Amino acid sequence: MFSIFEILRDNWLLLLVGQYPNGPLGGIVATLILSVLGIVLAFPLSVLLALARLSPWTPAALCPPRCWSTSCAACRC
Amino acid sequence: MKDFDLLAILLKPEFGDMLLHGLRGHPEDRGRLLAAGDDHGRSCCWWCGSRRTAIAERTVAAYVSYHRNVPTLVQLMLWYFGIFSLLPDALQAWLSEHNAETLLSIVALGLCQAAYFSEDMRSGLRAIPAGQAEAARALGHGYIGSMRHVMLPQAIRNAVPALVNHSVSLFKNSSLAMAIGVAELTHAVKEIESQSFRTFEAYSVATVLYLAFSLLIMAVGAWVARRYRIVGAR
């Protein structure tokens, strides 16, 4: 049990920032940076993906040649 | 039950033709029927509906399927060892100077998590009654306006618990970045373990730290969900 505290006491800087400033940033700070930037990238992209999946929009070039309704919201043709 | 013989139906030529005819259908007839019965701004016909889903929906579905069904570790490896080598030389050099492992891990984890988040957002959007979108249109909002001011704020509120869940998942999956050389927490713990030979203690420290930060993310998520909950929601 005491070894855990010894490890924390002896290596707290390595656990916190890794080898920085003598090497790349690491430790819990790098983990948090990975997580936060991952979420920052993922969230706006996910909104666009969800809207794309539910969107009624279709490019005009892909509209079918003939449509049977005047109120078709799916293809706007 | 003893008279049940499916093959007798399927193998009889006239029944087979009838079934195939029913499966194939007539887009023209179906279109006319739907056009007569559906004037509420939905897809008017089978043809339009199928063309609509063929583009955006199927592309996103393929994206989501790839990211959900391929292990995150393999995706990280693909980005670091595969896609990185296909990039232009100048970009490779720039990435190498600016900690390529970390940047590519962020891209790989972000794109992977976007697939999960998009499903959460989709469920959040689908949980909103259709009347909300119609009311926004009636107030004069276009598609973008109704999404921005009416639909998305509610969808995000609906999706907060699932988004928090997947954020914790992303936090835990960040440990996989160790495999491509990112010196994150698990890497640091492995280093401590190889220096001290105290395996149990070193990984206990990692367990406590991961648990503490995961619980912190969950607590923040619970606070956000409580603070921005939809009035009247259970």
Chai-1 contact restraints between the chains, C-beta under 6 A:
chainA,res_idxA,chainB,res_idxB,connection_type,confidence,min_distance_angstrom,max_distance_angstrom,comment,restraint_id
A,S3,B,R198,contact,1.0,0.0,6.0,A-B,restraint_1
A,S3,B,E201,contact,1.0,0.0,6.0,A-B,restraint_2
A,I4,B,E201,contact,1.0,0.0,6.0,A-B,restraint_3
A,I4,B,S204,contact,1.0,0.0,6.0,A-B,restraint_4
A,I7,B,E201,contact,1.0,0.0,6.0,A-B,restraint_5
A,I7,B,V205,contact,1.0,0.0,6.0,A-B,restraint_6
A,N11,B,I192,contact,1.0,0.0,6.0,A-B,restraint_7
A,L14,B,A188,contact,1.0,0.0,6.0,A-B,restraint_8
A,L15,B,A188,contact,1.0,0.0,6.0,A-B,restraint_9
A,G18,B,A183,contact,1.0,0.0,6.0,A-B,restraint_10
A,G18,B,A188,contact,1.0,0.0,6.0,A-B,restraint_11
A,P24,B,N99,contact,1.0,0.0,6.0,A-B,restraint_12
A,P24,B,A183,contact,1.0,0.0,6.0,A-B,restraint_13
A,G26,B,A183,contact,1.0,0.0,6.0,A-B,restraint_14
A,G26,B,A188,contact,1.0,0.0,6.0,A-B,restraint_15
A,G27,B,L185,contact,1.0,0.0,6.0,A-B,restraint_16
A,G27,B,A188,contact,1.0,0.0,6.0,A-B,restraint_17
A,I28,B,L185,contact,1.0,0.0,6.0,A-B,restraint_18
A,A30,B,E184,contact,1.0,0.0,6.0,A-B,restraint_19
A,T31,B,S174,contact,1.0,0.0,6.0,A-B,restraint_20
A,T31,B,E184,contact,1.0,0.0,6.0,A-B,restraint_21
A,T31,B,L185,contact,1.0,0.0,6.0,A-B,restraint_22
A,L34,B,S105,contact,1.0,0.0,6.0,A-B,restraint_23
A,L34,B,S174,contact,1.0,0.0,6.0,A-B,restraint_24
A,L34,B,A177,contact,1.0,0.0,6.0,A-B,restraint_25
A,S35,B,L170,contact,1.0,0.0,6.0,A-B,restraint_26
A,S35,B,F171,contact,1.0,0.0,6.0,A-B,restraint_27
A,S35,B,S174,contact,1.0,0.0,6.0,A-B,restraint_28
A,L37,B,I106,contact,1.0,0.0,6.0,A-B,restraint_29
A,G38,B,I106,contact,1.0,0.0,6.0,A-B,restraint_30
A,G38,B,L109,contact,1.0,0.0,6.0,A-B,restraint_31
A,G38,B,G110,contact,1.0,0.0,6.0,A-B,restraint_32
A,G38,B,Q113,contact,1.0,0.0,6.0,A-B,restraint_33
A,G38,B,L170,contact,1.0,0.0,6.0,A-B,restraint_34
A,I39,B,S167,contact,1.0,0.0,6.0,A-B,restraint_35
A,L41,B,G110,contact,1.0,0.0,6.0,A-B,restraint_36
A,A42,B,G110,contact,1.0,0.0,6.0,A-B,restraint_37
A,A42,B,Q113,contact,1.0,0.0,6.0,A-B,restraint_38
A,A42,B,A114,contact,1.0,0.0,6.0,A-B,restraint_39
A,A42,B,F117,contact,1.0,0.0,6.0,A-B,restraint_40
A,L45,B,A114,contact,1.0,0.0,6.0,A-B,restraint_41
A,S46,B,A114,contact,1.0,0.0,6.0,A-B,restraint_42
A,S46,B,F117,contact,1.0,0.0,6.0,A-B,restraint_43
A,S46,B,S118,contact,1.0,0.0,6.0,A-B,restraint_44
A,S46,B,M121,contact,1.0,0.0,6.0,A-B,restraint_45
A,V47,B,M121,contact,1.0,0.0,6.0,A-B,restraint_46
A,L49,B,V60,contact,1.0,0.0,6.0,A-B,restraint_47
A,L49,B,S118,contact,1.0,0.0,6.0,A-B,restraint_48
A,A50,B,S118,contact,1.0,0.0,6.0,A-B,restraint_49
A,A50,B,M121,contact,1.0,0.0,6.0,A-B,restraint_50
A,A50,B,R122,contact,1.0,0.0,6.0,A-B,restraint_51
A,A50,B,L125,contact,1.0,0.0,6.0,A-B,restraint_52
A,A52,B,A56,contact,1.0,0.0,6.0,A-B,restraint_53
A,A52,B,V60,contact,1.0,0.0,6.0,A-B,restraint_54
A,R53,B,E57,contact,1.0,0.0,6.0,A-B,restraint_55
A,R53,B,V60,contact,1.0,0.0,6.0,A-B,restraint_56
A,R53,B,R122,contact,1.0,0.0,6.0,A-B,restraint_57
A,L54,B,L125,contact,1.0,0.0,6.0,A-B,restraint_58
A,S55,B,A56,contact,1.0,0.0,6.0,A-B,restraint_59
A,T58,B,R52,contact,1.0,0.0,6.0,A-B,restraint_60
A,L62,B,R51,contact,1.0,0.0,6.0,A-B,restraint_61
A,P64,B,W47,contact,1.0,0.0,6.0,A-B,restraint_62
A,P64,B,C48,contact,1.0,0.0,6.0,A-B,restraint_63
A,P64,B,R51,contact,1.0,0.0,6.0,A-B,restraint_64
A,W68,B,G31,contact,1.0,0.0,6.0,A-B,restraint_65
A,W68,B,R32,contact,1.0,0.0,6.0,A-B,restraint_66
A,W68,B,A35,contact,1.0,0.0,6.0,A-B,restraint_67
A,W68,B,C45,contact,1.0,0.0,6.0,A-B,restraint_68
A,S69,B,A35,contact,1.0,0.0,6.0,A-B,restraint_69
A,S69,B,C44,contact,1.0,0.0,6.0,A-B,restraint_70
A,S71,B,D39,contact,1.0,0.0,6.0,A-B,restraint_71
A,C72,B,C44,contact,1.0,0.0,6.0,A-B,restraint_72
A,C72,B,C48,contact,1.0,0.0,6.0,A-B,restraint_73
A,A73,B,G41,contact,1.0,0.0,6.0,A-B,restraint_74
A,A74,B,S43,contact,1.0,0.0,6.0,A-B,restraint_75
A,A74,B,C48,contact,1.0,0.0,6.0,A-B,restraint_76
A,A74,B,G49,contact,1.0,0.0,6.0,A-B,restraint_77
A,A74,B,R52,contact,1.0,0.0,6.0,A-B,restraint_78
A,C75,B,C48,contact,1.0,0.0,6.0,A-B,restraint_79
